[in-house]
């Protein structure tokens, strides 16, 4: 219960920061969220393939960080391509 409330409070505070800081905060946060999404995706893929715990092996960490960096770069580049198209 406490974890759910803490996570919800964090989400509300993050949403308020994005609302109030605007475009500059969005440009900083976009690659960060892309990194964490890629980190989760890479580490989860290794977990499924090897059958180990989440981020329990060095392979999971390395693959997670590599996919995370790729996710950060792609999130920024796709945003810039979208701006150019519009």
N, C-alpha and C positions, 0 to 999 in steps of 0.2 A: 504494500500500500504506500509506504513512504517513498519507495523507488519510483512509483508511478507519479506521485505528486511532484517529486523532484524533477523528473523528466518533463512533465507538463509545464512546470514553472520555468525550466530552462528554455523550452520551446516558445513560451510566451515572451520571455525576455529577449530571446534572439529575434523573434518577429518584431518586437517593438524597436530593437536596435536597427533592424533593416528598414523599418518604416521611417524612423527619424533620421538616419544617416543617409539613406537614399542611394544614389547611383555609385558613389565612391566606395561605400561599404559593399555593395553588390559586386563590383569589379574585384575587390580583394577576396571576398568570400567564395566566388564562383570556382576558382581553381582549388581552394581548400576543400570544398564539398566534393569536387570531382576527385580529389586525392583520396578522401575517406571512402567514397563510393568504390573507387578502384581497389583500394586496400581491402575492403570487405569482400569484394568480388573475387580478387585473386586468392586471398587466404581461404575463403569458403570453397573455391574450386579445388585447392590443394587438400582441404579437409575431406571433400567428397572423394577425391581420387585415391588418397593414401589411407583414408579411414582413421586418421588421428584426430586429436582435439584441435579446436580453432586456435590458430597461432601457436601451436604446441611444438612445432619443429622449425628449424632454421629455414628449411625449404618454404614453409608457409610464410615466414616473415619476408624472405627475399622476394618471392613471387608477389606477395601482397604489396610490397613497396614499389616494385617495378610496375605492376599494373596500376598502382595508385598514382605514380608519376605520369604514366601514359594517360590516365583519366583526367588528371589536372591539366595537362597540356591540351588534350582534346576538348575539354569543356571550354577553355578559353578560346581556342581556335574556332570551334563551332559557333560560339557567341559572336566572334568577329565576322565570320562568314555570314551569319544571320543579319548583322548590322549592315554589311555591304549589300546584301540582297534587298533589304528594305529600302 
